Amino acid sequence: MITNGTCVVLMLVDVHFHTYVYTQEELAKALIDIQENRVFLCSVTCEIHDWTQTLEIVKQSNQILPMFGIHPGNALNHVENLQALNPYMKDASMFGEIGLDRIWVKDSSQWPAQDTLLAYFLESAEKEDKPVMLHTNGGEREVLDMLDTHSISRAIFHDYDCSLAVLKEIVDRDYYLTIGRTILDEYKARVPNWDHFLEMARVVPEDLLLTESDGPPRDHRMPYDVLMETISRVANSYKNLRQTWTSLR
């Protein structure tokens, strides 16, 4: 695109992608894919070994932003030695994915470890002014309260699909939310409170919505195909949701 005589290169952005999942052969193809199709990947991590793999990957492309995170499901692996995370946290410009999980982690005895781990990341994010990518399944209210406690100004709520009351508070704080493949009809039976996406279409301003694929999918397709399918199908679903809500007013 040419603007005022300046060439501007437009890129597609997938704000939540697990690049380290690819095999070496798949990765080589994926790096070519994002280069040729101008795709920028925000590459989240869930464990230390994911982070070290991702750092090796970004040496091969300037179209990947690495994030360091420990998934809440892995909190027990680290809660007894949080200081060991410091070198990795120091090197990261953004944390993700981090958060709480009260749905898929059903053993409530593990939840205090999640709380402690998230607080540790947020303390660092506040001190270093780093943005965070949040996994909040079933813990939305608690996560939002912790963001307030630590004065976090830049946050992305990954694939948010729960409390409507908290959703409005997220919007009021100008935090971003992602919409991904779970907005599609095929996820109705799998995602609790799936109908809340209808409310998201009403409440969330478009300038606070980001698109993610949470890829790669199980078939390990290339980033561009995954993102384009997500964007096209999500856009149609989102449009239909807005039209449905408008007809109900």
Residue pairs with C-beta under 8 A, 6 or more apart in sequence:
1 7
1 8
1 9
1 10
2 8
9 38
10 38
11 38
11 39
11 40
11 63
12 37
12 38
12 39
12 40
12 224
12 227
12 228
12 231
13 39
13 40
13 41
13 42
13 210
13 211
14 39
14 40
14 41
14 42
14 211
14 212
14 213
14 215
14 223
14 226
14 227
14 230
15 42
15 133
15 156
15 178
15 210
15 211
15 212
16 42
16 44
16 96
16 97
16 133
16 158
16 159
16 178
16 180
16 212
16 213
16 214
17 41
17 42
17 43
17 44
17 212
17 213
17 214
17 215
17 216
17 223
18 43
18 44
18 45
18 46
18 50
18 214
18 215
18 216
19 27
19 30
19 41
19 43
19 54
19 57
19 64
20 43
20 45
20 50
20 53
20 54
20 57
21 216
21 220
22 30
22 216
22 220
23 220
26 216
26 220
27 57
29 222
30 216
30 222
30 223
31 57
31 60
31 61
33 39
33 222
33 223
33 224
34 40
34 41
34 61
34 63
34 64
34 223
34 224
35 61
35 63
36 224
37 223
37 224
38 63
39 63
39 223
39 224
39 227
40 63
40 64
40 65
41 63
41 64
41 65
41 223
42 65
42 67
42 94
42 96
42 133
43 54
43 57
43 58
43 64
43 65
43 66
43 67
44 67
44 69
44 96
44 97
44 133
44 158
45 51
45 54
45 66
45 67
45 68
45 69
45 96
45 97
46 69
46 70
46 71
46 73
46 74
46 97
47 70
47 71
47 74
47 77
48 70
48 85
48 88
51 66
51 68
51 88
51 92
54 64
54 66
55 66
55 91
57 64
57 66
58 64
58 65
58 66
65 93
65 94
66 92
67 92
67 93
67 94
67 95
67 96
67 97
67 133
68 88
68 89
68 91
68 92
68 94
68 95
68 96
69 95
69 96
69 97
69 98
69 121
69 133
70 77
70 78
70 85
70 98
70 117
70 121
71 97
71 98
71 101
71 135
72 98
72 99
72 100
72 101
72 105
72 114
72 117
72 118
72 135
72 139
73 101
73 104
73 105
75 110
75 113
75 114
75 116
75 117
76 110
76 113
78 84
78 85
78 117
79 113
79 116
79 117
82 116
82 117
82 120
85 120
89 95
89 121
89 124
92 130
93 130
94 130
94 131
94 132
94 133
95 121
95 124
95 125
95 130
95 131
95 132
95 133
96 132
96 133
96 134
96 156
96 158
97 133
97 134
97 135
97 158
98 117
98 118
98 121
98 132
98 133
98 134
98 135
99 114
99 118
99 134
99 135
99 136
99 137
99 139
99 143
99 158
100 111
100 114
100 115
100 118
100 135
100 136
100 137
100 138
100 139
100 142
100 143
101 114
101 135
101 137
101 138
101 139
102 108
102 111
102 137
102 138
102 139
103 137
103 138
103 192
104 137
105 111
105 114
114 139
115 142
118 143
118 146
119 146
119 150
121 132
122 132
122 146
122 147
122 149
122 150
122 152
123 150
124 130
125 131
125 132
125 150
125 152
126 150
126 151
126 152
129 153
129 154
130 154
131 154
131 155
131 156
132 152
132 154
132 155
132 156
133 155
133 156
133 158
134 143
134 155
134 156
134 157
134 158
135 158
136 143
136 157
136 158
136 160
136 162
137 162
138 162
140 157
140 160
140 162
140 163
140 166
140 167
141 163
141 166
144 166
144 169
144 170
144 173
147 155
147 173
147 175
154 175
155 175
155 176
156 175
156 176
156 177
156 178
156 210
157 170
157 175
157 176
157 177
157 178
158 178
158 212
158 214
159 178
159 179
159 180
159 182
159 212
159 214
160 167
160 170
160 177
160 178
160 200
161 182
161 191
161 192
161 193
161 194
161 196
161 197
162 192
162 193
162 196
163 196
164 196
164 199
164 203
167 177
167 196
167 199
167 200
167 203
167 204
168 203
170 177
171 177
171 203
171 204
171 205
171 208
174 208
175 208
176 208
176 209
176 210
177 200
177 204
177 208
177 209
177 210
178 209
178 210
178 211
178 212
179 197
179 200
179 209
179 210
179 211
179 212
179 234
179 238
180 211
180 212
180 213
180 214
180 230
180 234
181 187
181 213
181 214
181 230
181 233
181 234
182 190
182 191
182 194
182 197
183 197
183 234
183 237
183 238
183 241
184 233
184 234
184 237
185 237
187 194
188 194
197 237
197 241
198 241
198 244
198 245
199 245
200 241
201 238
201 241
201 242
201 244
201 245
202 242
202 245
211 227
211 230
211 231
211 234
212 230
213 223
213 226
213 227
213 229
213 230
215 221
215 223
215 226
215 227
215 230
216 222
216 223
216 226
217 226
